[in-house]
Amino acid sequence: MRTYEASLDRAGLALGAGGLVGGVFAAALVSVGSGLAPLELLVGFVIGVLITTMAAVAIGGPVGLLCHAIGWRGPGVAVAVGGLAGFALFLGGQTYGFGLFDMPVSDTQTLLFRWMSAVATSLILALVAALIGWTMWRVAYRRVR
C-alpha cells in the first residue's frame, strides 16, 4: 500500500497551485465572454485566483484535513473531495440552497428543468474542481519510501 506525506510548506504551495488553476479557468471564461482584452483577462485571472483560494481553504481545507488525519491521502481521494465539494457548492448556489430558501414562483415543469440545468452545470464545474483537487494533491504530497 502506498503512503503519502505532506508538509506545511508544500501545503501552502499546493494552495497557490490550486488558485492558479482556478485563475486560468476564470481567465478562459472571461476570454470567451469578452475576447482577448488584456485588462479583462488579468482581472478575471486575479479574481479567479482569489476566489478559488478562498474556497479551497473554506471548503476543501476541513475536508482535506479530515481525510489526511484518517489516512486517506491518495490522488483518488483528492479528486473525489474536489469534485464532490465543487458539485455541492455549485448545485446549492443554483438551487437556492437546495430549495431551502425562497425561490421565484414557478410551475413543476420549470422547477424540474431548473434542477436539471443546475445538475448539468454543476457536473461540468465539478470536473474543474476535481482538477484543482488533483493539482493540489500533486504539489502537496510525496510518496513515503
RODRENSE-94775 format. One record per residue (C-alpha): residue in one letter; x, y, z. Coordinates in Angstrom, 1 decimal, always signed. Layout:
# residues N
<residuo->A, x->X, y->Y, z->Z>
...
This chain:
# residues 145
<residuo->M, x->+0.0, y->+0.0, z->+0.0>
<residuo->R, x->+1.3, y->+3.4, z->-0.9>
<residuo->T, x->+1.5, y->+6.0, z->+1.8>
<residuo->Y, x->+1.9, y->+9.7, z->+1.3>
<residuo->E, x->+3.1, y->+12.5, z->+3.4>
<residuo->A, x->+2.8, y->+16.3, z->+3.2>
<residuo->S, x->+4.5, y->+19.2, z->+4.9>
<residuo->L, x->+3.2, y->+22.6, z->+5.8>
<residuo->D, x->+5.3, y->+24.4, z->+3.1>
<residuo->R, x->+4.1, y->+22.0, z->+0.4>
<residuo->A, x->+0.5, y->+22.5, z->+1.6>
<residuo->G, x->+1.0, y->+26.3, z->+1.1>
<residuo->L, x->+2.4, y->+25.7, z->-2.4>
<residuo->A, x->-0.5, y->+23.4, z->-3.2>
<residuo->L, x->-2.9, y->+26.1, z->-2.2>
<residuo->G, x->-1.2, y->+28.5, z->-4.6>
<residuo->A, x->-1.2, y->+26.0, z->-7.4>
<residuo->G, x->-4.9, y->+25.3, z->-7.0>
<residuo->G, x->-5.5, y->+29.0, z->-7.0>
<residuo->L, x->-3.6, y->+29.3, z->-10.3>
<residuo->V, x->-5.6, y->+26.6, z->-11.9>
<residuo->G, x->-8.8, y->+28.4, z->-10.8>
<residuo->G, x->-7.4, y->+31.7, z->-12.2>
<residuo->V, x->-6.6, y->+30.2, z->-15.5>
<residuo->F, x->-10.1, y->+28.7, z->-15.8>
<residuo->A, x->-11.7, y->+32.1, z->-14.9>
<residuo->A, x->-9.5, y->+33.9, z->-17.4>
<residuo->A, x->-10.5, y->+31.3, z->-20.1>
<residuo->L, x->-14.2, y->+32.0, z->-19.3>
<residuo->V, x->-13.5, y->+35.8, z->-19.5>
<residuo->S, x->-11.9, y->+35.3, z->-22.9>
<residuo->V, x->-14.9, y->+33.5, z->-24.2>
<residuo->G, x->-17.2, y->+36.4, z->-23.0>
<residuo->S, x->-15.0, y->+39.4, z->-23.8>
<residuo->G, x->-12.3, y->+38.3, z->-26.2>
<residuo->L, x->-8.7, y->+38.7, z->-25.5>
<residuo->A, x->-8.7, y->+42.1, z->-23.9>
<residuo->P, x->-5.6, y->+42.1, z->-21.6>
<residuo->L, x->-7.2, y->+44.1, z->-18.7>
<residuo->E, x->-10.3, y->+41.9, z->-18.5>
<residuo->L, x->-8.2, y->+38.8, z->-18.7>
<residuo->L, x->-5.9, y->+40.0, z->-15.9>
<residuo->V, x->-8.9, y->+41.0, z->-13.7>
<residuo->G, x->-10.6, y->+37.6, z->-14.4>
<residuo->F, x->-7.4, y->+35.8, z->-13.6>
<residuo->V, x->-6.8, y->+37.6, z->-10.3>
<residuo->I, x->-10.4, y->+37.3, z->-9.1>
<residuo->G, x->-10.3, y->+33.6, z->-10.1>
<residuo->V, x->-7.2, y->+33.0, z->-8.1>
<residuo->L, x->-8.6, y->+34.8, z->-5.0>
<residuo->I, x->-12.0, y->+33.1, z->-5.1>
<residuo->T, x->-10.5, y->+29.6, z->-5.8>
<residuo->T, x->-8.0, y->+30.0, z->-3.0>
<residuo->M, x->-10.7, y->+31.2, z->-0.5>
<residuo->A, x->-13.0, y->+28.3, z->-1.5>
<residuo->A, x->-10.2, y->+25.8, z->-1.2>
<residuo->V, x->-9.4, y->+27.0, z->+2.3>
<residuo->A, x->-13.0, y->+27.3, z->+3.5>
<residuo->I, x->-14.5, y->+24.2, z->+1.9>
<residuo->G, x->-11.7, y->+21.9, z->+0.9>
<residuo->G, x->-9.5, y->+22.7, z->+3.9>
<residuo->P, x->-11.6, y->+21.0, z->+6.7>
<residuo->V, x->-12.4, y->+18.0, z->+4.5>
<residuo->G, x->-8.8, y->+17.6, z->+3.3>
<residuo->L, x->-7.6, y->+17.8, z->+6.9>
<residuo->L, x->-10.1, y->+15.1, z->+8.0>
<residuo->C, x->-9.0, y->+12.9, z->+5.1>
<residuo->H, x->-5.3, y->+13.4, z->+5.9>
<residuo->A, x->-5.9, y->+12.6, z->+9.6>
<residuo->I, x->-7.7, y->+9.3, z->+8.9>
<residuo->G, x->-5.1, y->+8.3, z->+6.3>
<residuo->W, x->-6.9, y->+8.9, z->+3.1>
<residuo->R, x->-4.1, y->+10.6, z->+1.2>
<residuo->G, x->-4.2, y->+9.3, z->-2.4>
<residuo->P, x->-4.9, y->+11.1, z->-5.6>
<residuo->G, x->-8.4, y->+9.5, z->-5.9>
<residuo->V, x->-9.4, y->+10.9, z->-2.6>
<residuo->A, x->-8.2, y->+14.4, z->-3.7>
<residuo->V, x->-10.1, y->+14.2, z->-6.9>
<residuo->A, x->-13.3, y->+13.0, z->-5.1>
<residuo->V, x->-13.1, y->+15.6, z->-2.5>
<residuo->G, x->-12.6, y->+18.4, z->-5.0>
<residuo->G, x->-15.3, y->+17.1, z->-7.4>
<residuo->L, x->-17.9, y->+16.5, z->-4.7>
<residuo->A, x->-17.2, y->+19.8, z->-2.9>
<residuo->G, x->-17.4, y->+21.7, z->-6.2>
<residuo->F, x->-20.6, y->+19.9, z->-7.2>
<residuo->A, x->-22.3, y->+20.5, z->-3.9>
<residuo->L, x->-21.2, y->+24.2, z->-3.8>
<residuo->F, x->-22.4, y->+25.0, z->-7.3>
<residuo->L, x->-25.6, y->+22.9, z->-7.1>
<residuo->G, x->-26.5, y->+24.6, z->-3.8>
<residuo->G, x->-25.8, y->+28.0, z->-5.3>
<residuo->Q, x->-28.0, y->+27.4, z->-8.3>
<residuo->T, x->-31.0, y->+25.9, z->-6.5>
<residuo->Y, x->-31.4, y->+28.4, z->-3.7>
<residuo->G, x->-29.7, y->+26.3, z->-1.1>
<residuo->F, x->-31.1, y->+23.0, z->-2.4>
<residuo->G, x->-34.6, y->+24.5, z->-2.2>
<residuo->L, x->-34.3, y->+25.6, z->+1.4>
<residuo->F, x->-34.6, y->+29.3, z->+0.7>
<residuo->D, x->-37.4, y->+31.2, z->-1.0>
<residuo->M, x->-37.4, y->+30.7, z->-4.8>
<residuo->P, x->-39.3, y->+32.6, z->-7.5>
<residuo->V, x->-42.7, y->+31.2, z->-8.1>
<residuo->S, x->-42.7, y->+28.6, z->-10.9>
<residuo->D, x->-44.6, y->+25.6, z->-12.1>
<residuo->T, x->-43.4, y->+22.0, z->-11.6>
<residuo->Q, x->-42.0, y->+21.6, z->-15.1>
<residuo->T, x->-40.0, y->+24.8, z->-14.8>
<residuo->L, x->-38.6, y->+23.7, z->-11.5>
<residuo->L, x->-37.7, y->+20.3, z->-12.9>
<residuo->F, x->-35.8, y->+22.0, z->-15.8>
<residuo->R, x->-34.1, y->+24.4, z->-13.4>
<residuo->W, x->-32.8, y->+21.4, z->-11.3>
<residuo->M, x->-31.7, y->+19.5, z->-14.4>
<residuo->S, x->-29.8, y->+22.5, z->-15.7>
<residuo->A, x->-28.2, y->+23.1, z->-12.2>
<residuo->V, x->-27.1, y->+19.4, z->-12.1>
<residuo->A, x->-25.6, y->+19.5, z->-15.6>
<residuo->T, x->-23.8, y->+22.8, z->-15.0>
<residuo->S, x->-22.6, y->+21.6, z->-11.6>
<residuo->L, x->-21.2, y->+18.4, z->-13.1>
<residuo->I, x->-19.1, y->+20.4, z->-15.5>
<residuo->L, x->-17.8, y->+22.7, z->-12.8>
<residuo->A, x->-17.2, y->+19.6, z->-10.6>
<residuo->L, x->-14.7, y->+18.4, z->-13.2>
<residuo->V, x->-12.8, y->+21.7, z->-12.9>
<residuo->A, x->-12.9, y->+21.4, z->-9.1>
<residuo->A, x->-11.6, y->+17.8, z->-9.3>
<residuo->L, x->-8.7, y->+19.0, z->-11.5>
<residuo->I, x->-7.9, y->+21.6, z->-8.9>
<residuo->G, x->-8.0, y->+18.9, z->-6.1>
<residuo->W, x->-5.7, y->+16.7, z->-8.1>
<residuo->T, x->-3.3, y->+19.6, z->-8.8>
<residuo->M, x->-3.2, y->+20.5, z->-5.1>
<residuo->W, x->-2.6, y->+16.8, z->-4.1>
<residuo->R, x->+0.2, y->+16.5, z->-6.7>
<residuo->V, x->+2.0, y->+19.5, z->-5.2>
<residuo->A, x->+1.3, y->+18.8, z->-1.5>
<residuo->Y, x->+2.1, y->+15.0, z->-1.2>
<residuo->R, x->+5.1, y->+12.9, z->-1.7>
<residuo->R, x->+5.3, y->+9.1, z->-1.5>
<residuo->V, x->+6.9, y->+7.7, z->+1.6>
<residuo->R, x->+9.6, y->+5.1, z->+0.9>
